[in-house]
Amino acid sequence: MAAVLQPNAIPTVKLLINGAWRNSTSSDWRDIVNPATQEVLARVPMCGADEIDEAVKSAAEAFKTWKNAPIGQRARIMLKLQELIRRDTKKLAACLTAEQGKTLPDAEGDVFRGLEVVEHAAGIGTLSLGEMAENVATGVDTYFIRQPIGVCAGITPFNFPAMIPLWMFPMAIVTGNTFVLKPSEQDPMTTVLLAELAMEAGVPAGVLNVVHGGKEAVDRLCTHPTVKAVSFVGSCHVGEHVYNLASTHGKRAQCMMGAKNHAIVMPDASKDQALNALVGAAFGAAGQRCMATSVAVLVGEANNWIPDIVEKAKSLKVNAGVIAGTDVGPVISKQAKARIEGLIAKGAAEGCKIDLDGRNVKVDGYPNGNFIAPTVISGVKPHHTVYTEEIFGPVLVIVSVDTLDEAIALTNANPYGNGTGIFTQSGAVARKFQNEIDVGQVGINVPIPVPVPYFSFTGSRGSKLGDLGPYGKQAVHFYTQVKTVTARWFDDAAVNGGNSGGVNTTISLK
Ligand code: NAD
């Protein structure tokens, strides 16, 4: 059965359990809505504990054999999966744009960044090597091996429905675990297409399972006695709940959460490069990136550049993601749009200056889309709501400071620590910033410094719980447990007085 499409009705998104796609028996269903048109694309079930339990049971059964599948077999499935994702990139991007709203080039980027993790996962042979020390005592060796931990679960957000599931399940299964994935209920169809490709690539039944839903499904995964690890990406309030619930139920947990990313613009920055990067990072993907620049910290004379920032922001084209040349697509839902507009209104009410107001934008041909045009707010102080809240929309707030020290202190005092950047021509300034800033991902004249998969995604303070990241070497550590073995071998021939090199020993096995 196809996982999404069904003739003569609104399609339903299926569950993948034990290698078979099937309809949920839930009585609670949500619409998946095209954010540019409000067209209902499909319906997604909100699974209850019974269906989660079935998925976990299937994963537990599959783990019994998958954990000993040869490394080469696991790696070859990843090689095949990357080939299939390349084959279907356009199809995946079209689905992603329809259900999430981002532009087609951005959607292809979403797929590509996930694909890079799959490529990296194919190198599991060298990534998962253990270590050995010979002669820790006379004739005794100690070594460690990395073993899979069992059934793992992943819970993903709406903003990267290809990349973030691909941060998780390829790394989990290539290390020998089995997986239950719960994509965002707002845009699960792209993730389902990826799971179909994983099955086509040869992932055995039960090794990857897909369930749907919200709090009830997530809470069951976090408390199920068989689940050993939970990887979560999403907002802070849900992430803190997931971390507490999963860890108090004895599971490994990693939660990558919300952000308020500061870009520091020094007066010596290469002006055009810096402002182009700033505007792209603030408004691309309609600001719905966890690594979007949402705060520009202008230092000293860089404050004269506010009109230039406004002009560049004004020049961006707001339209449906399917229209060529679109820079800013719609935000995910009517509720998200209302929330973002409410925060802009609050900024004005609290005395900030709205230099560019993207509310009430009209888009020809798409009267019902959730559009907000780029919005620039200056005169912002740390107590203003537009500064304290993660807006997650195409809104750039500007804070003015006099010195680099002030910019660093401001950034470090913010509760979030996901990403940051500095624009400067001075190596000494960049070096000081890199050294003193308390943020996970740092860009130096690079606006969105998401690390490639041979490194790991990270985050500090309020943006992350758990010490290991979701891809790269850290994910190998997250999804495996270390077993040390201390070994001593006896030379039986010698014990029995045979001719084995003349070792004469009195060791007795009694
Ligand atoms: P969200 O927290 O609303 O949802 C994330 C997941 O949690 C979804 O699968 C959802 O179904 C589930 N969920 C929602 N409410 C729940 C509840 N009460 N209990 C249990 N589970 C629940 O996040 P979102 O709106 O989908 O995504 C946007 C957020 O994700 C932003 O805060 C963004 O910064 C963050 N994000 C962070 C990173 C990162 O790597 N740090 C990456 C992408 C997105």
Residues whose N, C-alpha, C, O or C-beta is under 5 A from the ligand:
A	BS01	NAD	I155 T156 P157 F158 N159 K182 P183 S184 E185 G213 G214 K215 V218 V233 G234 S235 C236 V238 M256 M257 G258 A259 C290 S463
